[in-house]
């Protein structure tokens, strides 16, 4: 581990970049040397504002060179950085801003309940000061909030030691799949929020790979790819499906594109094959959690629907519900141990005890290894529906529905039912120019999984509701069950 604390690896990358462009924001080009100057000035401003080790600093910033510099500068002074996603409801925002010292914003004012607001422009006006790294190994370096797609968002606490142990900024430590991805990151689109773990991690990887982060505003596909001559981007599963449909119907020149990093939710095997067929060998399917960081990644040449081979530095065990190991090839719950994992959930000891167990992270994802060591995911341990006292996982039902050529997306949830305790309810998004046969969908599920898994209702949607993170949020579907106008009873 490096002698200096994080963010020394990132600062070294910026120093090595020198006059090479590392960030492109519209017509503005920022070199490594210039970005290093921004980091130094923002860090000086934070010190002048008496921000240091142990202080909580919330970053409410857009996607700009200054925002990237502010995130890194906060670590320079040893603060606990809290990223705030755009569009967060007021109640959640109040929760996220607990235990903080200051909010850093682009605007002149911050949220009403912020204890103190610091603007980027004010921080940059402070007298210059040499970089002094103040992060302490066991202090919390950042709080990363889970998406909340299976419950209330929780803050994963990652220490300075854990961030230093991450391999993202160290090419010599890259596993093979990441090395292949890095070779394609010449122009990586950034959008949404740099408080996103995925967005920031791939940004640092881009720096290490010698590439440039390019701001896409707005992040509309495929226009953002063609307009910015992008070679790489993060993409959610719904956006990937829409991009594939768009290319089938009205194709544009995507010759610059070399990597799409699918993130946020599982990608059904047939849809992955379709994406590779339409877009070419550009789809990288990553698997990870906010609690652990990247666990595994499938390259375009990997075998669908595996999520690739976990790197040697990451331990993955498949266990029964009682914690005992399962036989090779059998499904079970994934327990993971990574060098850069969180130490727990901030200020939530009960939740921490349930997930962080003896140095392992209980993912609550279900999966197995094949004989070659590829990892496969089959569902979430908690995404279950209890029909007539029998557990049925939503994941397999969703995957069966997704095999229909009439569908682009399928989501399954459970709801109380007077006859069976709980019942299965499905929400589907049609494929382009298709009208789903709802009766045929029910028959499809019945034949493959049995009658207990057949959806009581099937609701046709134009698109799935999204959480602020951009992931599909199945919780938002529950209120629609009684008013399912297009449902099949």
VEXDREN-2710 file (C-alpha; in Angstrom, 1 decimal):
% VEXDREN-2710
k/r/px/py/pz
1/UNK/0.0/0.0/0.0
2/UNK/1.4/3.5/-0.8
3/UNK/2.9/5.4/2.1
4/UNK/0.8/8.5/1.3
5/UNK/-2.9/8.3/1.9
6/UNK/-5.6/8.6/-0.8
7/UNK/-5.9/10.5/-3.1
8/UNK/-2.1/10.1/-3.8
9/UNK/-2.7/7.6/-6.7
10/UNK/-5.1/10.1/-8.4
11/UNK/-2.8/13.0/-7.9
12/UNK/0.1/11.0/-9.4
13/UNK/-2.1/10.3/-12.5
14/UNK/-2.8/14.0/-12.9
15/UNK/0.8/14.8/-12.5
16/UNK/1.8/12.2/-15.1
17/UNK/-0.8/13.5/-17.5
18/UNK/0.8/16.9/-17.7
19/UNK/-0.4/18.8/-20.7
20/UNK/-2.7/15.9/-21.9
21/UNK/-6.4/16.7/-21.8
22/UNK/-8.1/14.9/-18.9
23/UNK/-11.5/16.6/-18.9
24/UNK/-13.6/18.1/-21.6
25/UNK/-16.6/20.3/-20.8
26/UNK/-18.1/21.8/-23.9
27/UNK/-15.5/23.9/-25.6
28/UNK/-13.3/23.9/-22.4
29/UNK/-10.4/21.5/-22.3
30/UNK/-8.6/20.9/-18.9
31/UNK/-5.2/19.2/-18.9
32/UNK/-3.8/17.1/-16.1
33/UNK/-1.6/20.0/-14.9
34/UNK/-4.6/22.4/-14.9
35/UNK/-6.8/19.9/-13.0
36/UNK/-4.0/19.4/-10.4
37/UNK/-4.0/23.2/-10.0
38/UNK/-7.8/23.2/-9.4
39/UNK/-7.4/20.4/-6.8
40/UNK/-4.7/22.4/-5.0
41/UNK/-6.7/25.6/-5.0
42/UNK/-9.9/24.0/-3.8
43/UNK/-8.0/22.1/-1.1
44/UNK/-6.4/25.4/0.0
45/UNK/-9.9/26.9/0.2
46/UNK/-11.2/24.0/2.3
47/UNK/-8.3/24.4/4.7
48/UNK/-8.9/28.1/4.9
49/UNK/-12.5/27.3/5.9
50/UNK/-11.2/25.0/8.7
51/UNK/-12.3/21.8/7.0
52/UNK/-10.0/18.9/7.9
53/UNK/-9.9/15.2/9.0
54/UNK/-13.1/13.9/10.4
55/UNK/-15.3/16.7/9.0
56/UNK/-18.3/15.7/6.8
57/UNK/-18.5/17.6/3.5
58/UNK/-21.5/17.1/1.2
59/UNK/-20.9/17.7/-2.4
60/UNK/-23.9/19.2/-4.3
61/UNK/-22.2/19.8/-7.6
62/UNK/-22.8/19.4/-11.3
63/UNK/-20.5/17.5/-13.7
64/UNK/-17.7/20.0/-14.3
65/UNK/-13.9/20.1/-13.9
66/UNK/-14.4/22.0/-10.7
67/UNK/-16.7/19.3/-9.3
68/UNK/-14.1/16.6/-10.0
69/UNK/-11.4/18.7/-8.4
70/UNK/-13.6/19.4/-5.4
71/UNK/-14.2/15.7/-4.8
72/UNK/-10.5/15.0/-4.9
73/UNK/-9.6/18.1/-2.8
74/UNK/-12.0/17.0/-0.1
75/UNK/-9.9/13.8/0.2
76/UNK/-6.7/15.8/0.2
77/UNK/-7.7/17.6/3.4
78/UNK/-8.9/14.3/5.0
79/UNK/-12.6/15.1/5.1
80/UNK/-15.5/12.6/4.9
81/UNK/-17.1/13.2/1.5
82/UNK/-20.8/12.7/1.1
83/UNK/-22.0/12.7/-2.5
84/UNK/-25.6/14.0/-3.1
85/UNK/-27.5/12.8/-6.1
86/UNK/-29.5/15.3/-8.1
87/UNK/-33.3/15.3/-7.5
88/UNK/-33.2/13.8/-4.1
89/UNK/-36.5/14.3/-2.2
90/UNK/-36.3/16.8/0.8
91/UNK/-36.8/14.1/3.4
92/UNK/-33.9/12.0/2.0
93/UNK/-31.8/15.1/1.6
94/UNK/-32.2/15.9/5.3
95/UNK/-31.2/12.4/6.1
96/UNK/-28.1/12.5/3.9
97/UNK/-27.0/15.9/5.3
98/UNK/-26.9/14.6/8.9
99/UNK/-23.5/14.7/10.6
100/UNK/-21.9/17.1/8.1
101/UNK/-19.9/20.2/8.7
102/UNK/-20.5/22.0/5.3
103/UNK/-22.1/21.7/1.9
104/UNK/-20.1/22.6/-1.2
105/UNK/-22.2/23.9/-4.1
106/UNK/-22.0/25.5/-7.5
107/UNK/-24.7/27.9/-6.6
108/UNK/-24.6/30.9/-4.2
109/UNK/-26.9/29.2/-1.7
110/UNK/-27.2/25.7/-0.4
111/UNK/-30.2/23.8/1.1
112/UNK/-32.0/25.5/4.0
113/UNK/-31.0/22.8/6.5
114/UNK/-27.3/22.9/5.6
115/UNK/-25.2/23.9/8.6
116/UNK/-22.8/25.8/6.3
117/UNK/-22.5/26.4/2.6
118/UNK/-19.2/26.8/0.7
119/UNK/-19.3/27.7/-3.0
120/UNK/-16.7/26.4/-5.4
121/UNK/-15.9/29.9/-6.6
122/UNK/-15.1/31.0/-3.0
123/UNK/-12.9/28.0/-2.4
124/UNK/-11.0/28.7/-5.6
125/UNK/-10.4/32.3/-4.5
126/UNK/-8.3/31.2/-1.4
127/UNK/-4.5/31.7/-1.4
128/UNK/-2.7/28.9/-3.1
129/UNK/-1.2/26.3/-0.8
130/UNK/1.0/23.2/-1.5
131/UNK/-0.8/19.9/-1.4
132/UNK/-0.6/18.2/2.0
133/UNK/-2.4/14.9/2.3
134/UNK/-4.2/14.7/5.6
135/UNK/-6.3/11.5/5.3
136/UNK/-6.0/9.1/8.2
137/UNK/-6.2/5.4/7.2
138/UNK/-9.0/4.4/9.5
139/UNK/-11.1/7.6/9.0
140/UNK/-14.1/7.3/6.8
141/UNK/-13.2/8.9/3.4
142/UNK/-16.6/8.9/1.8
143/UNK/-20.2/7.8/2.3
144/UNK/-21.7/6.2/-0.7
145/UNK/-25.5/5.8/-0.7
146/UNK/-27.2/2.7/-2.0
147/UNK/-29.8/3.2/-4.6
148/UNK/-32.6/2.1/-2.3
149/UNK/-34.1/-0.2/-5.0
150/UNK/-34.7/-2.9/-2.3
151/UNK/-35.2/-0.7/0.7
152/UNK/-34.3/2.7/2.2
153/UNK/-30.9/4.2/1.0
154/UNK/-28.1/3.4/3.4
155/UNK/-24.7/5.1/3.5
156/UNK/-21.7/2.7/2.9
157/UNK/-18.7/4.0/4.8
158/UNK/-15.4/3.5/3.0
159/UNK/-12.1/4.3/4.8
160/UNK/-9.0/6.0/3.4
161/UNK/-7.2/2.7/3.8
162/UNK/-9.8/1.0/1.6
163/UNK/-9.7/3.7/-1.1
164/UNK/-5.9/3.3/-1.2
165/UNK/-6.3/-0.4/-1.6
166/UNK/-8.5/-0.1/-4.7
167/UNK/-6.8/-1.1/-8.0
168/UNK/-8.7/1.5/-10.2
169/UNK/-5.9/4.0/-10.3
170/UNK/-3.0/1.4/-10.4
171/UNK/-2.6/-0.2/-13.9
172/UNK/-0.2/-2.7/-12.6
173/UNK/-3.0/-4.2/-10.4
174/UNK/-5.7/-4.3/-13.1
175/UNK/-7.4/-7.7/-13.6
176/UNK/-7.6/-8.9/-17.3
177/UNK/-11.2/-7.7/-17.9
178/UNK/-10.4/-4.2/-16.6
179/UNK/-7.2/-4.0/-18.6
180/UNK/-9.3/-4.8/-21.8
181/UNK/-11.9/-2.2/-20.8
182/UNK/-9.2/0.4/-20.0
183/UNK/-7.8/0.1/-23.6
184/UNK/-11.2/1.4/-24.8
185/UNK/-11.6/4.5/-22.6
186/UNK/-10.1/7.2/-24.9
187/UNK/-13.2/9.4/-24.5
188/UNK/-15.4/8.4/-21.6
189/UNK/-18.8/10.2/-21.2
190/UNK/-19.6/11.6/-17.7
191/UNK/-23.0/12.8/-16.8
192/UNK/-25.6/12.9/-14.0
193/UNK/-23.4/13.2/-10.9
194/UNK/-19.8/12.6/-9.9
195/UNK/-21.1/11.4/-6.6
196/UNK/-22.1/8.2/-8.4
197/UNK/-19.6/5.5/-7.4
198/UNK/-19.7/4.0/-10.9
199/UNK/-19.3/7.3/-12.7
200/UNK/-16.3/8.4/-10.5
201/UNK/-14.6/5.0/-10.5
202/UNK/-14.7/4.8/-14.3
203/UNK/-13.5/8.4/-14.4
204/UNK/-10.4/7.5/-12.4
205/UNK/-9.9/4.4/-14.6
206/UNK/-10.0/6.7/-17.6
207/UNK/-7.3/8.9/-16.2
208/UNK/-5.1/5.8/-15.5
209/UNK/-5.7/4.6/-19.1
210/UNK/-4.6/7.9/-20.6
211/UNK/-8.1/8.9/-21.7
212/UNK/-10.3/12.0/-21.3
213/UNK/-13.6/12.4/-19.4
214/UNK/-16.1/14.2/-21.6
215/UNK/-19.2/15.8/-20.2
216/UNK/-22.5/14.7/-21.9
217/UNK/-25.2/17.2/-21.1
218/UNK/-27.9/16.0/-21.6
219/UNK/-26.9/12.3/-21.7
220/UNK/-29.3/11.3/-24.6
221/UNK/-28.3/8.2/-26.6
222/UNK/-27.2/7.8/-29.3
223/UNK/-26.8/11.6/-29.8
224/UNK/-24.3/11.9/-26.9
225/UNK/-22.1/9.2/-28.4
226/UNK/-22.1/10.6/-31.9
227/UNK/-21.9/14.3/-30.9
228/UNK/-18.9/13.8/-28.6
229/UNK/-17.2/11.0/-30.6
230/UNK/-17.4/9.0/-27.4
231/UNK/-15.5/5.7/-27.1
232/UNK/-17.1/4.7/-23.8
233/UNK/-20.0/5.3/-21.5
234/UNK/-21.9/3.8/-18.5
235/UNK/-25.3/2.7/-19.5
236/UNK/-28.3/1.3/-17.6
237/UNK/-30.2/-1.7/-18.8
238/UNK/-33.3/0.3/-19.9
239/UNK/-31.1/2.8/-21.8
240/UNK/-29.2/-0.1/-23.5
241/UNK/-32.5/-1.6/-24.7
242/UNK/-33.6/1.8/-26.1
243/UNK/-30.3/2.3/-27.8
244/UNK/-30.5/-1.2/-29.4
245/UNK/-34.1/-0.5/-30.6
246/UNK/-33.0/2.9/-32.0
247/UNK/-30.1/1.3/-33.9
248/UNK/-32.5/-1.3/-35.4
249/UNK/-35.0/1.3/-36.5
250/UNK/-32.9/4.3/-37.5
251/UNK/-29.2/3.4/-37.2
252/UNK/-26.5/6.1/-36.8
253/UNK/-22.8/6.0/-37.1
254/UNK/-21.5/4.5/-33.7
255/UNK/-18.0/3.7/-35.1
256/UNK/-16.3/5.7/-32.3
257/UNK/-18.0/3.5/-29.6
258/UNK/-15.8/0.8/-28.1
259/UNK/-17.3/0.2/-24.6
260/UNK/-20.6/0.4/-23.0
261/UNK/-20.4/-0.5/-19.3
262/UNK/-23.8/-1.9/-18.2
263/UNK/-24.6/-1.0/-14.6
264/UNK/-27.4/-1.0/-12.1
265/UNK/-29.4/-4.2/-12.8
266/UNK/-28.9/-7.7/-14.4
267/UNK/-28.9/-8.0/-18.1
268/UNK/-30.9/-10.9/-19.5
269/UNK/-28.7/-13.2/-21.7
270/UNK/-30.8/-13.0/-24.9
271/UNK/-30.9/-9.2/-24.6
272/UNK/-27.1/-9.2/-24.2
273/UNK/-26.7/-11.3/-27.3
274/UNK/-29.0/-8.9/-29.2
275/UNK/-27.0/-5.9/-28.0
276/UNK/-23.8/-7.5/-29.1
277/UNK/-25.3/-8.4/-32.5
278/UNK/-26.6/-4.8/-33.1
279/UNK/-23.9/-2.7/-31.5
280/UNK/-20.9/-5.0/-32.0
281/UNK/-18.4/-6.3/-29.3
282/UNK/-18.7/-3.2/-27.0
283/UNK/-20.8/-4.4/-24.1
284/UNK/-19.1/-4.9/-20.7
285/UNK/-21.5/-6.3/-18.1
286/UNK/-20.2/-5.3/-14.6
287/UNK/-21.3/-6.8/-11.3
288/UNK/-20.8/-5.0/-8.1
289/UNK/-22.4/-3.4/-5.1
290/UNK/-22.1/0.0/-3.4
291/UNK/-20.8/-2.0/-0.3
292/UNK/-18.1/-3.8/-2.2
293/UNK/-17.2/-1.9/-5.4
294/UNK/-16.6/-4.0/-8.5
295/UNK/-16.9/-7.8/-7.9
296/UNK/-16.6/-9.1/-11.5
297/UNK/-16.9/-8.0/-15.1
298/UNK/-17.8/-9.8/-18.3
299/UNK/-16.1/-8.6/-21.4
300/UNK/-17.8/-8.7/-24.9
301/UNK/-16.2/-12.1/-25.5
302/UNK/-17.4/-13.8/-22.3
303/UNK/-20.1/-16.4/-22.2
304/UNK/-23.6/-15.0/-21.5
305/UNK/-25.2/-14.7/-19.0
306/UNK/-22.1/-14.9/-16.8
307/UNK/-20.7/-11.8/-15.2
308/UNK/-17.1/-13.0/-15.9
309/UNK/-14.3/-14.1/-13.6
310/UNK/-13.8/-12.3/-10.3
311/UNK/-10.3/-11.0/-10.0
312/UNK/-7.8/-12.9/-7.8
313/UNK/-7.8/-10.2/-5.1
314/UNK/-11.6/-10.7/-4.6
315/UNK/-12.9/-13.6/-2.6
316/UNK/-16.4/-14.9/-3.5
317/UNK/-18.1/-17.7/-1.6
318/UNK/-21.5/-19.3/-2.4
319/UNK/-23.4/-20.2/0.8
320/UNK/-26.6/-21.7/1.9
321/UNK/-29.1/-19.5/3.9
322/UNK/-27.5/-20.9/7.1
323/UNK/-24.1/-19.7/6.0
324/UNK/-22.6/-23.1/5.1
325/UNK/-21.0/-23.6/1.7
326/UNK/-23.0/-25.1/-1.2
327/UNK/-21.7/-27.8/-3.5
328/UNK/-19.8/-26.6/-6.6
329/UNK/-22.2/-25.5/-9.4
330/UNK/-25.2/-25.1/-7.0
331/UNK/-27.0/-21.8/-6.4
332/UNK/-26.6/-20.0/-3.2
333/UNK/-26.1/-16.6/-1.7
334/UNK/-22.9/-14.7/-2.6
335/UNK/-20.6/-13.6/0.2
336/UNK/-17.8/-11.3/-1.0
337/UNK/-14.6/-9.9/0.4
338/UNK/-12.8/-7.1/-1.5
339/UNK/-9.8/-4.9/-0.7
340/UNK/-11.8/-1.7/-1.1
341/UNK/-15.1/-2.7/0.5
342/UNK/-17.0/-0.5/3.0
343/UNK/-16.6/-1.1/6.7
344/UNK/-20.4/-0.8/7.3
345/UNK/-23.4/1.5/7.1
346/UNK/-22.9/4.9/8.6
347/UNK/-24.8/5.2/12.0
348/UNK/-26.8/2.0/11.4
349/UNK/-25.3/-0.7/13.5
350/UNK/-28.2/-3.2/13.1
351/UNK/-28.0/-3.0/9.3
352/UNK/-24.2/-3.3/9.5
353/UNK/-24.4/-6.4/11.6
354/UNK/-26.8/-8.1/9.1
355/UNK/-24.6/-7.5/6.0
356/UNK/-21.0/-7.1/7.2
357/UNK/-20.1/-10.5/8.8
358/UNK/-16.6/-11.5/9.9
359/UNK/-14.9/-9.4/7.2
360/UNK/-17.3/-10.6/4.5
361/UNK/-20.1/-8.7/2.8
362/UNK/-23.4/-10.6/2.5
363/UNK/-24.6/-9.5/-0.9
364/UNK/-28.1/-11.0/-0.7
365/UNK/-27.6/-11.9/-4.4
366/UNK/-28.0/-15.5/-5.6
367/UNK/-25.6/-17.2/-8.0
368/UNK/-23.2/-19.9/-8.7
369/UNK/-19.8/-20.7/-10.4
370/UNK/-19.4/-22.9/-13.4
371/UNK/-16.5/-25.4/-13.6
372/UNK/-14.3/-22.8/-15.3
373/UNK/-14.8/-20.3/-12.5
374/UNK/-17.3/-17.9/-14.3
375/UNK/-19.8/-16.3/-12.0
376/UNK/-23.5/-16.4/-12.8
377/UNK/-26.3/-14.4/-11.0
378/UNK/-29.8/-15.8/-10.7
379/UNK/-31.6/-13.4/-8.5
380/UNK/-31.7/-11.6/-5.1
381/UNK/-32.2/-13.5/-1.9
382/UNK/-34.7/-10.9/-0.6
383/UNK/-36.6/-10.5/-3.9
384/UNK/-39.1/-13.2/-3.1
385/UNK/-42.9/-13.7/-3.3
386/UNK/-44.5/-16.1/-0.9
387/UNK/-47.4/-17.9/-2.7
388/UNK/-49.3/-20.4/-0.6
389/UNK/-46.4/-20.5/1.9
390/UNK/-43.9/-21.3/-0.8
391/UNK/-41.0/-19.0/-1.7
392/UNK/-40.7/-17.9/-5.3
393/UNK/-37.9/-15.6/-6.5
394/UNK/-38.9/-12.7/-8.7
395/UNK/-35.7/-12.9/-10.7
396/UNK/-36.4/-16.2/-12.5
397/UNK/-40.0/-15.0/-13.4
398/UNK/-38.6/-11.8/-14.9
399/UNK/-36.0/-13.7/-16.9
400/UNK/-38.7/-16.1/-18.3
401/UNK/-40.8/-13.1/-19.3
402/UNK/-37.8/-11.4/-20.8
403/UNK/-37.3/-14.3/-23.2
404/UNK/-40.4/-13.2/-25.1
405/UNK/-39.5/-11.3/-28.3
406/UNK/-42.5/-9.1/-27.6
407/UNK/-40.9/-7.6/-24.5
408/UNK/-38.0/-5.2/-24.0
409/UNK/-38.2/-5.3/-20.1
410/UNK/-40.0/-7.2/-17.4
411/UNK/-40.4/-6.5/-13.7
412/UNK/-42.0/-8.7/-11.1
413/UNK/-43.2/-7.8/-7.6
414/UNK/-45.3/-9.4/-5.0
415/UNK/-48.4/-8.0/-3.2
416/UNK/-50.7/-9.3/-0.5
417/UNK/-53.5/-11.6/-1.7
418/UNK/-56.5/-12.9/0.2
419/UNK/-56.4/-16.3/-1.5
420/UNK/-52.6/-17.1/-1.6
421/UNK/-51.0/-14.8/1.0
422/UNK/-49.1/-13.1/-1.8
423/UNK/-49.5/-13.0/-5.5
424/UNK/-47.1/-12.3/-8.4
425/UNK/-47.7/-9.1/-10.4
426/UNK/-45.7/-8.3/-13.6
427/UNK/-45.0/-5.0/-15.4
428/UNK/-43.7/-5.2/-18.9
429/UNK/-42.3/-2.8/-21.5
430/UNK/-43.0/-3.9/-25.1
431/UNK/-40.3/-4.2/-27.6
432/UNK/-40.3/-1.7/-30.4
433/UNK/-43.4/-2.1/-32.7
434/UNK/-44.6/-5.1/-30.7
435/UNK/-47.9/-5.7/-28.9
436/UNK/-47.5/-8.4/-26.2
437/UNK/-49.9/-11.3/-26.1
438/UNK/-50.6/-11.2/-22.3
439/UNK/-52.2/-14.7/-22.3
440/UNK/-49.1/-16.1/-24.1
441/UNK/-46.9/-14.5/-21.4
442/UNK/-48.8/-16.3/-18.7
443/UNK/-48.6/-19.6/-20.5
444/UNK/-44.8/-19.0/-21.0
445/UNK/-44.3/-18.6/-17.2
446/UNK/-46.7/-21.5/-16.4
447/UNK/-44.8/-23.9/-18.6
448/UNK/-41.4/-23.1/-17.4
449/UNK/-41.9/-22.3/-13.7
450/UNK/-45.4/-23.6/-12.7
451/UNK/-48.7/-22.1/-12.0
452/UNK/-47.7/-20.5/-8.7
453/UNK/-45.4/-18.2/-10.6
454/UNK/-47.9/-17.0/-13.1
455/UNK/-48.6/-13.3/-12.7
456/UNK/-52.0/-12.5/-11.3
457/UNK/-51.8/-9.3/-13.3
458/UNK/-49.6/-8.1/-16.2
459/UNK/-49.4/-4.4/-16.7
460/UNK/-48.1/-2.8/-19.9
461/UNK/-45.9/0.2/-19.4
462/UNK/-44.3/2.7/-21.8
463/UNK/-41.2/2.7/-19.6
464/UNK/-40.2/1.6/-16.1
465/UNK/-40.1/4.2/-13.3
466/UNK/-36.6/5.1/-12.4
467/UNK/-35.0/6.0/-9.0
468/UNK/-32.8/9.1/-8.8
469/UNK/-29.8/6.9/-9.5
470/UNK/-31.3/6.0/-12.9
471/UNK/-32.0/2.4/-12.0
472/UNK/-35.5/0.9/-12.4
473/UNK/-37.3/1.2/-9.1
474/UNK/-39.7/-1.6/-8.5
475/UNK/-41.1/0.0/-5.3
476/UNK/-42.7/2.6/-7.5
477/UNK/-44.7/-0.1/-9.3
478/UNK/-46.7/-1.3/-6.2
479/UNK/-49.2/1.6/-6.1
480/UNK/-50.0/0.9/-9.7
481/UNK/-51.3/-2.7/-9.1
482/UNK/-54.9/-1.8/-8.2
483/UNK/-55.1/0.7/-11.1
484/UNK/-53.6/-1.5/-13.7
485/UNK/-55.6/-0.4/-16.7
486/UNK/-53.8/-2.7/-19.1
487/UNK/-53.6/-5.6/-16.7
488/UNK/-54.7/-9.1/-17.5
489/UNK/-56.8/-10.3/-14.5
END
